[in-house]
Amino acid sequence: MSRAAVSAAGDSKRAPTDDVLPTGEAKRAAVKSMFDTIAPRYDLVNRLMTFRMDVGWRRRTVDALGLTPGSLVADIACGTGDLCRDLERAQMRPIGIDLSYGMLASARTQAPLLQGDALSLPIRTASVTGLTCGFALRNFVDLAPFFIEAARVMRRGGRIALVEVASPPNPVLAWGHGIYFGKVVPQIGALLSDRAAYRYLPKSVSYLPPVEDMLDTLRSAGFAHVERTLLSTGIAQLITATRA
Ligand SMILES: C[S@@+](CC[C@H](N)C(=O)[O-])C[C@H]1O[C@@H](n2cnc3c(N)ncnc32)[C@H](O)[C@@H]1O
């Protein structure tokens, strides 16, 4: 799934700060341990480094589902529960799932929470009407199995909304954003949380496949009406689709 400096084999337990990014089981273990470490200050650093724009992006994500109150929605990689809270505000019924116990332990939501892997969801087949995922696609070991799992757990006609970071299409903005995300964010992270983790986070964007490949993978998994919307000049992206 990768297109940049991702190591070929995931057999060793690499720190995610290495220049060569881990893959396979090594990536899964490194990501889990990293989020366990940064969980207590995750929300604070997120708000600061995005100037609170992340709050609006998540609300857009919930709106983009277009589901009615009462809908059961799985929030995959729920972290500290931000999307779960937005879903609750919209009177939906979220279930949060995350790999990291530390993130779940720091969550502030009334939603039921489960520890589990996005690539093997602890949810019954065709049981949810909606599925959200915030800023986690690049952390998964692979995207195709995640999209297949998402299709499995969703009812036909259900809606998926995935929000993720992106790079602006305008080259000048992309340059500025590259400096901010690659140099300033790690400094903020080092100051307030964990240096290694916030050096890894900008690099982890290289795990994302080219956009068209990602959208095709979603279609192949069983989704229709696949759409991608850029948010805030393209520093974030929202991908929506309907379970066919
Ligand atoms: C950047 S955080 C995003 C958290 C939350 N969705 C938000 O909007 O703030 C990424 C989350 O993905 C989780 N994660 C990473 N790999 C995962 C996997 N394979 N299965 C489930 N959760 C995973 C991490 O533990 C972390 O909580």
Ligand as a Chemical Component Dictionary entry (heavy atoms), coordinates in Angstrom:
data_LIG
# 
_chem_comp.id                   LIG 
_chem_comp.type                 NON-POLYMER 
_chem_comp.pdbx_formal_charge   0 
_chem_comp.three_letter_code    LIG 
# 
loop_
_chem_comp_atom.comp_id 
_chem_comp_atom.atom_id 
_chem_comp_atom.alt_atom_id 
_chem_comp_atom.type_symbol 
_chem_comp_atom.charge 
_chem_comp_atom.model_Cartn_x 
_chem_comp_atom.model_Cartn_y 
_chem_comp_atom.model_Cartn_z 
_chem_comp_atom.pdbx_ordinal 
LIG C1  C1  C 0  -4.511  9.793  14.914 1  
LIG S1  S1  S 1  -5.459  8.789  16.001 2  
LIG C2  C2  C 0  -7.127  9.256  15.610 3  
LIG C3  C3  C 0  -8.080  9.066  16.756 4  
LIG C4  C4  C 0  -9.487  9.570  16.507 5  
LIG N1  N1  N 0  -10.148 8.850  15.459 6  
LIG C5  C5  C 0  -9.512  11.056 16.208 7  
LIG O1  O1  O 0  -10.256 11.455 15.305 8  
LIG O2  O2  O -1 -8.837  11.807 16.899 9  
LIG C6  C6  C 0  -5.324  7.213  15.245 10 
LIG C7  C7  C 0  -5.968  6.112  16.056 11 
LIG O3  O3  O 0  -5.937  4.925  15.285 12 
LIG C8  C8  C 0  -5.789  3.836  16.182 13 
LIG N2  N2  N 0  -5.361  2.673  15.417 14 
LIG C9  C9  C 0  -4.208  2.530  14.752 15 
LIG N3  N3  N 0  -4.175  1.329  14.139 16 
LIG C10 C10 C 0  -5.343  0.714  14.427 17 
LIG C11 C11 C 0  -5.924  -0.529 14.063 18 
LIG N4  N4  N 0  -5.266  -1.402 13.291 19 
LIG N5  N5  N 0  -7.146  -0.830 14.514 20 
LIG C12 C12 C 0  -7.825  0.049  15.306 21 
LIG N6  N6  N 0  -7.324  1.245  15.688 22 
LIG C13 C13 C 0  -6.107  1.579  15.247 23 
LIG C14 C14 C 0  -4.772  4.368  17.162 24 
LIG O4  O4  O 0  -4.712  3.614  18.347 25 
LIG C15 C15 C 0  -5.268  5.791  17.363 26 
LIG O5  O5  O 0  -6.179  5.877  18.421 27 
# 
loop_
_chem_comp_bond.comp_id 
_chem_comp_bond.atom_id_1 
_chem_comp_bond.atom_id_2 
_chem_comp_bond.value_order 
_chem_comp_bond.pdbx_ordinal 
LIG C1  S1  SING 1  
LIG S1  C2  SING 2  
LIG S1  C6  SING 3  
LIG C2  C3  SING 4  
LIG C3  C4  SING 5  
LIG C4  N1  SING 6  
LIG C4  C5  SING 7  
LIG C5  O1  DOUB 8  
LIG C5  O2  SING 9  
LIG C6  C7  SING 10 
LIG C7  O3  SING 11 
LIG C7  C15 SING 12 
LIG O3  C8  SING 13 
LIG C8  N2  SING 14 
LIG C8  C14 SING 15 
LIG N2  C9  SING 16 
LIG N2  C13 SING 17 
LIG C9  N3  DOUB 18 
LIG N3  C10 SING 19 
LIG C10 C11 SING 20 
LIG C10 C13 DOUB 21 
LIG C11 N4  SING 22 
LIG C11 N5  DOUB 23 
LIG N5  C12 SING 24 
LIG C12 N6  DOUB 25 
LIG N6  C13 SING 26 
LIG C14 O4  SING 27 
LIG C14 C15 SING 28 
LIG C15 O5  SING 29 
# 
